[in-house]
Amino acid sequence: MPETISQQDLERYFWGAAVLLRGYIDSSDYKQFIFPLLYFKRVCDVFDEEAAEVTQEYGPGVGEDFAEYHRFTIPKDSHWADVREKTTDVGVAIQNAMREIEKNNPERLAGIFGDAPWTNKSRLSDETLRDLIDHLSSEKLSLSRVPQDELGQGYEYLIKKFADDSGHTAAEFYTNRTLVKLMTLMLDPKEGESIYDPTCGTGGMLLVAALQLKEQGKEYRSLKLYGQDINLITSSIARMNLFLHGIDDFEIVRSDTLAQPAFLKNDKLRQFDVVLANPPYSIKKWNRDAFAADPYGRNLYGVPPQGRADYAFFQHIIKSMNKKTGRCAILFPHGVLFRDAEKEMRKKMVADDLIECVLGLGPNLFYNSPMEACVVICRMKKPDDQKGKILFINAIDEVTHDKAQSFLEHQHVEKIVNAYRAFQDIDEFTKVVPIKEVLANDGNMSIPLYLSHSENNGHEHTLEVTTELWEASILKRNHSADALFASLKDAGLHE
């Protein structure tokens, strides 16, 4: 057996587990069974490796007794090998083993294996579970065989594969990683800073932020990572994902961010240096009445309409930013920039000079959705030369299309980041706009209103952005008409 498994073989091994489930459960449910099993296998294989190292150093029979040499405790009868011996009630054995491991590692592993219905034989029979366990037993997931970086990459591969396989349900499960990298580079996290994702899903944004520092040769383990997600299995996968990348200093909580914000300090929202977020788009089922009387003051700019909670998340993020160092990058659909229902809230945000940059991107960057995305960047304390201004970037052409999915290549990311840092006008690409001009437009931040783009270079617009362009043109005409009327009045010719 070679010392390490190749990335290609690891990915084939991971996906082989999913293939065994085809026809038995829906593809959108693969994640709740396969991720916990893989993590169970990893924890046990690392435990065995640590025990072998201790035995080699101190002699036989002592490996399991040296708890301080183990990252996690595996209690008696709860090892992968114990489960593999079962031929009946396999699901019961899996569930019991996972619960015992969680119970014996409460500070780090409580609830990490999720709540999959392992004992429901009508979904997964003993035979199917045995086949799955036999397949996963074909490889050792020890640290020497599969280092953390490789295993983490394998996990990311599987996350994307499941997103591809499960269609539109993937939106909460996976955010385009090339776009996350762009957002992270724009915010430029520093060693020792705190990073927060209020709708963290599988932890991709937190992970990319940490790995960016690692790529730069900086101490990425000094970051303090915080995430919250309403979904149990995705929040569990986020914790597994970070552990498997060798990241230990994080806190991921499963609960509803709008109803029960998890991170508090002295009965107020905890504040962070960096916030990265891709909130769920325009959710309708949320407690608007409770938000109207929010005890944490998250309605500082107003109460969003029931059918669109986007500005509830937006205001939660603003209240979660450190007063001096806080900055955020939020991935939104374009509608948040100009919708009339949120006009008054948007005007107040603009007037408070929090919005630093509005970045428009091409279609299909949202997972399995043709909508064009935008990134809104806010900064609590802008540099003096940027105060009272917003940078608009039209990067609709900075994207590569691949079938139904699009992504950003290195040259796209580099061009956008350089333009953001320069904070100056670039013909047909960026425009620095005084906030008084945005307020004169009733807080409308529609990018075409401020930044022309020659015939869209042949791109087809989605319906939402076509509406945006139409509204922008109407607004321009109205303002032109108003200006003309004012001129006529001044000249005494308006009658």
HELIX and SHEET records of a PDB file:
HELIX    1   1 GLN A    7  LEU A   21  1                                  15    
HELIX    2   2 SER A   27  ASP A   29  5                                   3    
HELIX    3   3 TYR A   30  TYR A   58  1                                  29    
HELIX    4   4 GLY A   63  ASP A   65  5                                   3    
HELIX    5   5 ALA A   67  TYR A   69  5                                   3    
HELIX    6   6 TRP A   80  ARG A   84  1                                   5    
HELIX    7   7 VAL A   90  ASN A  104  1                                  15    
HELIX    8   8 PRO A  106  LEU A  109  1                                   4    
HELIX    9   9 ASP A  126  LEU A  136  1                                  11    
HELIX   10  10 GLN A  148  SER A  166  1                                  19    
HELIX   11  11 GLY A  167  GLU A  172  5                                   6    
HELIX   12  12 ARG A  177  LEU A  187  1                                  11    
HELIX   13  13 GLY A  204  GLU A  215  1                                  12    
HELIX   14  14 TYR A  220  SER A  222  5                                   3    
HELIX   15  15 LEU A  232  LEU A  244  1                                  13    
HELIX   16  16 ARG A  288  ALA A  292  1                                   5    
HELIX   17  17 ASP A  310  LYS A  319  1                                  10    
HELIX   18  18 HIS A  334  LEU A  337  5                                   4    
HELIX   19  19 ASP A  340  GLU A  342  5                                   3    
HELIX   20  20 LYS A  343  ALA A  351  1                                   9    
HELIX   21  21 ASP A  384  GLN A  386  5                                   3    
HELIX   22  22 HIS A  410  ALA A  422  1                                  13    
HELIX   23  23 ILE A  435  ALA A  440  1                                   6    
HELIX   24  24 ILE A  447  LEU A  449  5                                   3    
HELIX   25  25 SER A  454  GLY A  458  5                                   5    
HELIX   26  26 LEU A  463  ASP A  490  1                                  28    
SHEET    1   A 9 PHE A 250  ARG A 254  0                                        
SHEET    2   A 9 LYS A 224  ASP A 229  1                                        
SHEET    3   A 9 SER A 194  ASP A 197  1                                        
SHEET    4   A 9 VAL A 274  ALA A 277  1                                        
SHEET    5   A 9 ARG A 327  PRO A 333  1                                        
SHEET    6   A 9 GLU A 372  ARG A 379 -1                                        
SHEET    7   A 9 ILE A 355  PRO A 363 -1                                        
SHEET    8   A 9 LYS A 389  ALA A 395  1                                        
SHEET    9   A 9 THR A 430  PRO A 434 -1                                        
SHEET    1   B 2 LEU A 264  LYS A 265  0                                        
SHEET    2   B 2 LYS A 268  LEU A 269 -1                                        
SHEET    1   C 2 THR A 400  ASP A 402  0                                        
SHEET    2   C 2 GLN A 405  PHE A 407 -1                                        
END                                                                             
